[in-house]
Amino acid sequence: MSYGFTAPRNAAMELLKVAPLTSREGSFCGQLAFSDQPLSDRQRNWLTILLDRHGLPPLVAGDAS
């Protein structure tokens, strides 16, 4: 069983709650937290980087927004 976020929305909300973010990172996470759109490859990559940078679990299989 993998441990991590199955929904980008949940990952973004957790980043907003626990991490000291730059304004750019906060804006990005705010968009993801309240968006119904699937992630682009670039968005997925940056979200993965932010999760790692702030010591949070990664995204795992399951791409529900």
DANOR-V714394 format. One record per pair of residues at least 12 apart in sequence whose ideal C-beta (glycine too) atoms are under 6 Angstrom apart, sorted by the first residue. I is the first residue (numbers start at 1). J is the second residue. Records with the same first field share a line. If there is no record, write none. Layout:
I->J / J
This chain:
2->60
3->57
4->57 / 58 / 60
5->59
6->60 / 62
7->64
8->32 / 39 / 47 / 65
9->33 / 65
11->51
12->29 / 32 / 33
13->33
15->29 / 50
16->29
19->54
36->65
